[in-house]
Amino acid sequence: MSQAACTSVPRAGTLLDIVRAQTEIAKLGLDLGGVMAFVTERVQRLTRAGGAAVELAEGPEMVYRAASGIAAGQLGLRLKRKGSLSGLCVETGAILRCDDAETDPRVDREACRRVGLRAMIVTPLKHFNTIVGALKVAAPRPHAFSEEDVMVLALMSELIAAAMYHAAKYETSELYLRATHDSLTGLPNRALFFDRLRQSLDLAARTGGNAGIVSFGMDGLKPINDRHGHRAGDAAIKEVAARLARACRPADTVARLGSDEFAVILPGIDGSPDAESECERLTEAVRRPFPFEGRNLELSVSAGAVAFPEDGTEMMSLLDRADAAMSVVKRLHKARAVRPVAADCR
């Protein structure tokens, strides 16, 4: 099917869900990365898809800037525009539906098999009359989507397009920044972090080099919010971000991955001992009180470090190990119930 016709009107319940989604998106304000992540999760549910993604066109590539479900592991992945259904969607500006990847000549059959998808719909994302990307839903079974699903995807893509307009209303060059950076701290967001981590690990693998990952979790953010309000909590998050950014080396990437979660990519380190040393140094750079409205609030983080290739060569496995190491330290800090002392980053 070369082009999907949007003639089927979604059911009243589905339309109500889309209106509710619009309300939630309004709460996210100028956080374009957050909007894209929210829409992918919501459109996956509304269409009963196996996964969903936002792919932005960046030069000759399509880059996964938000992903959910079976596509979640592809976050940050870069694929050639030519030969992909998403690339064709950007080129033509048309909503495209593939009912069976095994028989559709427009798709990369082997790539679809690797991901485990058989059916998909892609709809263009427009910004200032330019097609800048595509919103996609995918399923592991053929003929998974209906005409109603096509309309749902089209309506949800308009919500992203509106967010793009408002996030970068006066300066089109801001679109990439808004899509790849956290609105509160200005740090790279999860999508850009995964993009850079893939590139860093690929470079290390090609050159026989090393790379490190440090996972950070803030200690005591909830008590700060409970005792002093969310403005204090936001100030604490911004302070952690600023301290990590100042302490990192120029080649490092520090990103905010979640509410109280941060991570740092350490390219070119000298194995696990170097990763652990950097972990401890960065932890110490954060750990000291910060002033907020006439009082000093405690600030600290728990952290865990891993090194490529010593601790693994697969990206998600390395991230899981870094998170697990960080969680062990966080539990230790909670058990002490006092301000933590020297970090154990192993």
C-alpha positions, 0 to 999 in steps of 0.5 A: 500500500503506497499511501494510506487514506485517512477516511476513518474517524476514530471512535469517541473514546479514542478521540477523547484520549487524544484530547487528554493527550493534548492536555498532558502535552500542554503541561510539558511546555517547551520540553520537545524531547518530553513531548516526543517521548510522551506521544510515542508511548501514547500512540503505541497504546492507542493503536495497540502497536508493539512499538512506536518511534519518532525519527527525525531527518538529520542530513542523510540519516533518520535518527530515533529521537524517541522510542517505546515498546519493541522500538525502545532499544533503538533510541539514538539509532541512525539509519540511512534515509534512502531505502527506509519507509520513514525516509520515503515518508519524509521525501514524499510527505505522505502517510505510508502503511506497510501491511507486511514487511515480508512482501513490501518492496519499500522496506528493508526486509532484513532490518525488519526481521532483526527488529521483529516487525511485520507491519508499520505506519509512518506519518510525516512531521512538519515544521515550518512547512518542511517535513523534518521527520516521521512518527511511526508505529510498528507491530510484530504481526502482518496486517496489524493496523486499520484505517482508524489507526492511520487517522490516530497516528495522523492526529497524534503527529499534529500534536508533535508538530504543534509542540515543534512550532511552539518550542522553536517558534522564532528560531528554526535552528532551535528545533534540534536543540529543543528535541535533544536537550532537557528543558530544565537543565539544558543538558542532553536528554536520553535520546541524545545520550543514547545517540552519543553513546552508540557513537562512542562505543562504535568508535572504541570498538573500531579503534580498540579503545575504551569508554566508560559510563557513569550512572548517577542518582540524586540522594534525597530529592524527594525530601527536598521536594516535601520539605521545601517545595518543588521549586527547591527540588528543581533548583537541586536538579539544576545544581547537580547538572551544573556541577557535573557539567563543570567537572566533566572533561571537554570530550565527556557527555553528561545527560539528564536521563530522568527526574533524578537520574544523570549519566556521563559518557567517558570516551578514551578512558584507561579501563575500569580503574580510570572509570571508577576514579572518574566516578569518584571525582565527579561524585565529590564534585557534586557533594556539598550543600547548595544555597536556596532562599537563605538556607543551605540544602544538602546535595549528594549523588549515588553513582556506579561506573562500568567500562567498555569492553572490560565490563561488556560490549553491548550497550544496554547491558553496560547501562544495566550494569552501571544502573545496578552498581548505582542502586547498590550505592544508593541503598547503602546511603539510605541505610546510613541515613546520614550524609554519605561519605566517600562514594563506592563506584564499583 
